Amino acid sequence: MANHAAWLDPFWLGKVIPRRLTPMMTSDFYDLPGLYWLMRYVLRVIRVEEAHARREAPELQEAVARLDAGECLVIFPEGRLRRDENRPLSPFQRGIWVILQQRPQTPVVPCWIEGNWGSFFSWKNGPPMKNKSFDWCRQITVVIGEPTRVPAEILADHRATRRYLEQAVLSLRCKLDGSGAATPNANTPMTLPDDAATNALTDRPLHRTPPSNTSSPPDDVSRDARD
């Protein structure tokens, strides 16, 4: 679960998470000429229509099925790319709540991607790939929080759930200093609680720490990625 400012956000997450990911991607990018075969058969992306999620939306049911199969789902709960320079995170849509209603014990890993706004694939100064030059060298910082489960009393209400998850993501942004560099440094290992339910996140052993109180905002670790 991450903020979403550029089309390449799933790629940045894939560079720092040692696991094959299953992104959910809106149709405006999925349907670009020449990308369909790659999206469907190589990356196995879940295509999401550019519309508000419905409880019985087929893409949400496919997401639940992929989680049931042990896949690691990447979801951008805002539902679209960032549009506003002064608004780093838009309100989350209902889709993630609908998924968690069916899988309430699924651990959610909040992430923050910094440096993607203003890139060639962002909405700054207009739609992606327009009114801006291609970035050959751009620093991207990915901050990864601890896995958390939404408490049952919060999950009972979709608004409370969305606010809880928004805060989990925004709290990671607060860990960045004014230059956009992550603290601690890029060599800090990603931490996961010693819980079998989080095994879907990684194919190889990682540094592990005891689980924290999941009802409070998660702490974070961070990694840098460069294109």
C-alpha beads as a LAMMPS data file, in Angstrom:
LAMMPS data file: protein, C-alpha beads

227 atoms
226 bonds

1 atom types
1 bond types

-500.0 500.0 xlo xhi
-500.0 500.0 ylo yhi
-500.0 500.0 zlo zhi

Masses

1 110.0

Atoms # bond

1 1 1 0.000 0.000 0.000
2 1 1 1.631 3.241 -1.144
3 1 1 1.126 6.776 -2.356
4 1 1 0.916 7.107 -6.129
5 1 1 2.475 9.988 -8.060
6 1 1 3.904 8.289 -11.162
7 1 1 3.237 5.347 -13.449
8 1 1 6.547 3.718 -12.471
9 1 1 5.679 3.430 -8.773
10 1 1 5.222 -0.383 -8.921
11 1 1 8.725 -0.609 -10.413
12 1 1 10.259 1.345 -7.512
13 1 1 8.543 -0.915 -4.999
14 1 1 9.744 -3.947 -6.918
15 1 1 13.353 -2.776 -6.620
16 1 1 13.330 -2.775 -2.811
17 1 1 10.898 -5.576 -1.915
18 1 1 12.511 -9.015 -2.447
19 1 1 9.383 -10.694 -3.708
20 1 1 7.456 -10.885 -6.960
21 1 1 4.654 -8.343 -6.652
22 1 1 1.128 -8.303 -8.062
23 1 1 0.241 -4.670 -8.826
24 1 1 -3.258 -3.321 -9.270
25 1 1 -3.134 -0.839 -12.149
26 1 1 -5.688 1.533 -13.641
27 1 1 -6.823 1.045 -17.205
28 1 1 -5.343 4.334 -18.474
29 1 1 -1.845 2.833 -18.190
30 1 1 -2.679 -0.861 -18.565
31 1 1 -4.366 -0.188 -21.922
32 1 1 -1.499 1.783 -23.477
33 1 1 -0.596 0.389 -26.930
34 1 1 1.997 -2.360 -26.746
35 1 1 1.692 -2.935 -22.990
36 1 1 -1.258 -5.329 -22.794
37 1 1 0.740 -8.543 -23.300
38 1 1 3.397 -7.443 -20.808
39 1 1 0.838 -6.442 -18.190
40 1 1 -1.377 -9.493 -18.488
41 1 1 1.018 -12.368 -19.125
42 1 1 4.410 -11.299 -17.754
43 1 1 3.655 -9.004 -14.811
44 1 1 0.188 -10.508 -14.178
45 1 1 -1.170 -7.076 -13.292
46 1 1 -4.759 -6.709 -12.073
47 1 1 -6.505 -4.220 -14.354
48 1 1 -8.718 -1.670 -12.581
49 1 1 -11.246 0.494 -14.404
50 1 1 -10.949 4.259 -13.928
51 1 1 -13.998 4.442 -11.661
52 1 1 -14.897 4.212 -7.998
53 1 1 -14.670 0.664 -6.705
54 1 1 -17.883 -1.288 -6.303
55 1 1 -18.294 -3.980 -3.686
56 1 1 -18.696 -6.666 -6.348
57 1 1 -16.174 -5.184 -8.791
58 1 1 -14.430 -8.121 -10.521
59 1 1 -10.963 -6.625 -10.018
60 1 1 -11.482 -6.546 -6.245
61 1 1 -12.584 -10.166 -6.217
62 1 1 -9.520 -11.043 -8.301
63 1 1 -7.344 -9.230 -5.756
64 1 1 -8.848 -11.311 -2.946
65 1 1 -8.243 -14.488 -4.951
66 1 1 -4.603 -13.530 -5.531
67 1 1 -4.132 -12.950 -1.800
68 1 1 -5.739 -16.330 -1.117
69 1 1 -3.120 -17.819 -3.465
70 1 1 -0.305 -16.273 -1.420
71 1 1 0.608 -13.448 -3.764
72 1 1 1.915 -10.077 -2.563
73 1 1 -0.562 -7.451 -3.706
74 1 1 0.448 -3.863 -4.508
75 1 1 -2.402 -1.396 -4.165
76 1 1 -2.473 2.381 -4.496
77 1 1 -5.585 3.241 -2.466
78 1 1 -5.908 6.779 -3.859
79 1 1 -7.179 5.163 -7.049
80 1 1 -5.348 7.511 -9.416
81 1 1 -2.107 9.428 -9.857
82 1 1 -1.396 12.480 -7.752
83 1 1 -2.612 15.674 -9.434
84 1 1 -1.804 18.495 -6.999
85 1 1 1.634 19.885 -6.128
86 1 1 0.409 20.874 -2.664
87 1 1 -1.531 17.702 -1.895
88 1 1 0.872 14.767 -1.569
89 1 1 -1.859 12.248 -0.696
90 1 1 -5.490 12.142 -1.832
91 1 1 -8.250 10.475 0.228
92 1 1 -8.207 6.700 -0.084
93 1 1 -10.984 5.042 -2.060
94 1 1 -13.176 2.201 -0.773
95 1 1 -11.398 -0.579 -2.663
96 1 1 -8.836 -1.456 -0.010
97 1 1 -11.569 -1.567 2.633
98 1 1 -13.651 -3.920 0.477
99 1 1 -10.646 -6.245 0.162
100 1 1 -9.893 -6.178 3.890
101 1 1 -13.539 -6.865 4.722
102 1 1 -13.054 -10.253 3.066
103 1 1 -9.523 -10.784 4.418
104 1 1 -9.418 -8.967 7.793
105 1 1 -6.261 -10.759 8.965
106 1 1 -4.216 -9.721 5.938
107 1 1 -1.151 -7.706 7.031
108 1 1 -0.885 -4.344 5.287
109 1 1 2.572 -2.879 4.627
110 1 1 2.485 0.925 4.268
111 1 1 5.055 2.503 1.935
112 1 1 5.963 6.018 0.885
113 1 1 7.619 6.763 -2.465
114 1 1 9.432 10.115 -2.579
115 1 1 10.891 11.789 -5.667
116 1 1 8.362 10.479 -8.185
117 1 1 6.334 13.720 -8.412
118 1 1 7.654 15.816 -11.297
119 1 1 9.033 12.844 -13.209
120 1 1 8.242 12.137 -16.872
121 1 1 5.524 9.695 -15.778
122 1 1 3.772 12.017 -13.302
123 1 1 0.971 14.569 -13.680
124 1 1 3.116 17.611 -12.897
125 1 1 2.551 20.263 -15.621
126 1 1 0.045 18.003 -17.352
127 1 1 -0.610 14.325 -18.114
128 1 1 2.216 11.770 -17.925
129 1 1 4.749 11.901 -20.793
130 1 1 3.648 15.420 -21.769
131 1 1 5.122 18.893 -21.091
132 1 1 8.259 17.531 -19.398
133 1 1 11.550 15.964 -20.359
134 1 1 12.467 12.333 -19.740
135 1 1 14.357 11.730 -16.490
136 1 1 17.554 9.767 -16.997
137 1 1 18.759 10.243 -13.438
138 1 1 16.264 10.826 -10.639
139 1 1 16.660 9.898 -6.979
140 1 1 13.743 7.874 -5.674
141 1 1 13.404 7.091 -1.976
142 1 1 11.134 4.287 -0.788
143 1 1 10.202 4.184 2.896
144 1 1 8.738 0.875 4.082
145 1 1 6.743 0.673 7.299
146 1 1 6.074 -2.311 9.505
147 1 1 3.227 -4.655 8.556
148 1 1 0.022 -3.823 10.407
149 1 1 -3.436 -5.320 10.701
150 1 1 -6.403 -2.978 10.890
151 1 1 -8.110 -3.441 14.286
152 1 1 -11.600 -4.942 14.036
153 1 1 -13.299 -1.919 15.599
154 1 1 -11.761 0.320 12.914
155 1 1 -12.338 -2.116 10.063
156 1 1 -16.060 -2.092 10.859
157 1 1 -16.331 1.393 9.310
158 1 1 -14.978 2.206 5.855
159 1 1 -14.259 5.852 6.688
160 1 1 -12.338 4.971 9.842
161 1 1 -10.401 2.309 7.948
162 1 1 -9.415 4.708 5.203
163 1 1 -8.306 7.364 7.700
164 1 1 -6.270 4.782 9.627
165 1 1 -4.471 3.618 6.483
166 1 1 -3.955 7.163 5.200
167 1 1 -2.250 8.047 8.474
168 1 1 -0.057 4.947 8.271
169 1 1 1.222 6.056 4.848
170 1 1 1.541 9.770 5.669
171 1 1 3.493 9.009 8.847
172 1 1 6.263 7.553 6.672
173 1 1 6.585 10.795 4.739
174 1 1 7.318 12.562 8.022
175 1 1 10.470 10.438 8.335
176 1 1 12.071 12.187 5.369
177 1 1 14.185 15.277 5.892
178 1 1 13.989 18.418 3.789
179 1 1 16.311 17.101 1.074
180 1 1 14.209 14.017 0.431
181 1 1 16.895 11.694 1.801
182 1 1 15.608 8.844 3.924
183 1 1 16.522 8.373 7.555
184 1 1 17.944 5.954 8.556
185 1 1 20.274 5.256 5.651
186 1 1 19.850 2.925 2.695
187 1 1 21.713 0.080 4.426
188 1 1 19.036 -0.296 7.090
189 1 1 17.438 -3.756 6.663
190 1 1 13.724 -4.086 6.072
191 1 1 12.076 -5.430 9.248
192 1 1 9.195 -7.836 9.505
193 1 1 7.532 -9.356 12.563
194 1 1 8.116 -13.057 13.165
195 1 1 4.656 -13.989 11.969
196 1 1 3.770 -16.700 9.454
197 1 1 1.090 -14.457 7.965
198 1 1 3.783 -12.141 6.581
199 1 1 5.695 -14.872 4.765
200 1 1 4.031 -13.868 1.510
201 1 1 6.161 -10.719 1.511
202 1 1 9.527 -12.346 0.970
203 1 1 11.183 -15.314 -0.695
204 1 1 14.357 -15.118 1.381
205 1 1 15.127 -14.474 5.060
206 1 1 15.179 -10.862 6.220
207 1 1 16.175 -9.290 9.500
208 1 1 13.218 -9.783 11.827
209 1 1 12.049 -7.948 14.922
210 1 1 9.261 -8.760 17.412
211 1 1 5.839 -7.516 16.299
212 1 1 4.767 -4.115 17.540
213 1 1 1.318 -2.973 18.676
214 1 1 -0.614 -3.079 15.405
215 1 1 -3.277 -0.648 16.593
216 1 1 -0.820 2.257 16.576
217 1 1 0.863 3.861 13.520
218 1 1 3.703 1.597 12.277
219 1 1 7.369 2.507 12.532
220 1 1 9.430 2.483 9.400
221 1 1 12.616 1.542 7.648
222 1 1 13.757 2.877 4.328
223 1 1 15.677 2.070 1.190
224 1 1 16.853 4.156 -1.729
225 1 1 16.317 3.233 -5.380
226 1 1 17.798 4.958 -8.363
227 1 1 16.864 4.661 -12.001

Bonds

1 1 1 2
2 1 2 3
3 1 3 4
4 1 4 5
5 1 5 6
6 1 6 7
7 1 7 8
8 1 8 9
9 1 9 10
10 1 10 11
11 1 11 12
12 1 12 13
13 1 13 14
14 1 14 15
15 1 15 16
16 1 16 17
17 1 17 18
18 1 18 19
19 1 19 20
20 1 20 21
21 1 21 22
22 1 22 23
23 1 23 24
24 1 24 25
25 1 25 26
26 1 26 27
27 1 27 28
28 1 28 29
29 1 29 30
30 1 30 31
31 1 31 32
32 1 32 33
33 1 33 34
34 1 34 35
35 1 35 36
36 1 36 37
37 1 37 38
38 1 38 39
39 1 39 40
40 1 40 41
41 1 41 42
42 1 42 43
43 1 43 44
44 1 44 45
45 1 45 46
46 1 46 47
47 1 47 48
48 1 48 49
49 1 49 50
50 1 50 51
51 1 51 52
52 1 52 53
53 1 53 54
54 1 54 55
55 1 55 56
56 1 56 57
57 1 57 58
58 1 58 59
59 1 59 60
60 1 60 61
61 1 61 62
62 1 62 63
63 1 63 64
64 1 64 65
65 1 65 66
66 1 66 67
67 1 67 68
68 1 68 69
69 1 69 70
70 1 70 71
71 1 71 72
72 1 72 73
73 1 73 74
74 1 74 75
75 1 75 76
76 1 76 77
77 1 77 78
78 1 78 79
79 1 79 80
80 1 80 81
81 1 81 82
82 1 82 83
83 1 83 84
84 1 84 85
85 1 85 86
86 1 86 87
87 1 87 88
88 1 88 89
89 1 89 90
90 1 90 91
91 1 91 92
92 1 92 93
93 1 93 94
94 1 94 95
95 1 95 96
96 1 96 97
97 1 97 98
98 1 98 99
99 1 99 100
100 1 100 101
101 1 101 102
102 1 102 103
103 1 103 104
104 1 104 105
105 1 105 106
106 1 106 107
107 1 107 108
108 1 108 109
109 1 109 110
110 1 110 111
111 1 111 112
112 1 112 113
113 1 113 114
114 1 114 115
115 1 115 116
116 1 116 117
117 1 117 118
118 1 118 119
119 1 119 120
120 1 120 121
121 1 121 122
122 1 122 123
123 1 123 124
124 1 124 125
125 1 125 126
126 1 126 127
127 1 127 128
128 1 128 129
129 1 129 130
130 1 130 131
131 1 131 132
132 1 132 133
133 1 133 134
134 1 134 135
135 1 135 136
136 1 136 137
137 1 137 138
138 1 138 139
139 1 139 140
140 1 140 141
141 1 141 142
142 1 142 143
143 1 143 144
144 1 144 145
145 1 145 146
146 1 146 147
147 1 147 148
148 1 148 149
149 1 149 150
150 1 150 151
151 1 151 152
152 1 152 153
153 1 153 154
154 1 154 155
155 1 155 156
156 1 156 157
157 1 157 158
158 1 158 159
159 1 159 160
160 1 160 161
161 1 161 162
162 1 162 163
163 1 163 164
164 1 164 165
165 1 165 166
166 1 166 167
167 1 167 168
168 1 168 169
169 1 169 170
170 1 170 171
171 1 171 172
172 1 172 173
173 1 173 174
174 1 174 175
175 1 175 176
176 1 176 177
177 1 177 178
178 1 178 179
179 1 179 180
180 1 180 181
181 1 181 182
182 1 182 183
183 1 183 184
184 1 184 185
185 1 185 186
186 1 186 187
187 1 187 188
188 1 188 189
189 1 189 190
190 1 190 191
191 1 191 192
192 1 192 193
193 1 193 194
194 1 194 195
195 1 195 196
196 1 196 197
197 1 197 198
198 1 198 199
199 1 199 200
200 1 200 201
201 1 201 202
202 1 202 203
203 1 203 204
204 1 204 205
205 1 205 206
206 1 206 207
207 1 207 208
208 1 208 209
209 1 209 210
210 1 210 211
211 1 211 212
212 1 212 213
213 1 213 214
214 1 214 215
215 1 215 216
216 1 216 217
217 1 217 218
218 1 218 219
219 1 219 220
220 1 220 221
221 1 221 222
222 1 222 223
223 1 223 224
224 1 224 225
225 1 225 226
226 1 226 227
